[in-house]
Amino acid sequence: DTEVTQTPKHLVMGMTNKKSLKCEQHMGHRAMYWYKQKAKKPPELMFVYSYEKLSINESVPSRFSPECPNSSLLNLHLHALQPEDSALYLCASSQGGSGGPNNEQFFGPGTRLTVL
Amino acid sequence: DAKTTQPNSMESNEEEPVHLPCNHSTISGTDYIHWYRQLPSQGPEYVIHGLTSNVNNRMASLAIAEDRKSSTLILHRATLRDAAVYYCILRRVYRSRLTFGEGTQLTVNP
């Protein structure tokens, strides 16, 4: 199984809502990532988890809260988002946490988030 | 992170080879050259990577200039399914970070 799954596919939420995005992989990968992608723009890294510990936070606002409950699962908790947070949120995983030469990332299809 | 420069867009015809260029004049000795592509409505997918030597895999070939300041992704016979945004990314060895540039939008004409 070389797949990264993300749920839900689409999410519409109000600015006062609390919601969560979920990402799962069963490839035994030990690094997992969240990216944000605005329309017609490249993906931008938000967070990296390595061996279930947060290793990179790209100065993301605290209204985005990542969580890695185990090595297969990654969540992104959303609270009090703004309309400008509307984007495609991509999850990825890779074999190792330190990024060896062959550490390709496998991406999920993303969750398209709309904040009203 | 060192920067890459790619053309905004390129066009090719189906079943013809495609050469996608990438300039990375500030590449360091420990930077690997990675290519990913993103098909419409999908997440990016890994295509190929290399350090100094040319590389081939089932999807593509990667030709790296001798001074490593540029590289070319070669699709040997383009298909309609190859229409995507292609990203050339420099990744420092033993770092997990991928920093995407603007990429090249490849259009494949039937």
Interface residues (C-beta under 8 A of the other chain):
Chain A: V4 A31 Y33 K41 P42 P43 E44 L45 V48 S50 S55 I56 L90 A92 S94 G96 G97 S98 G99 G100 P101 N102 N103 E104 Q105 F106 F107 G108 P109 G110
Chain B: Y32 H34 Y36 S41 Q42 G43 P44 E45 Y46 H49 L51 V85 Y87 R91 R92 V93 Y94 R95 S96 R97 L98 T99 F100 G101 E102 G103
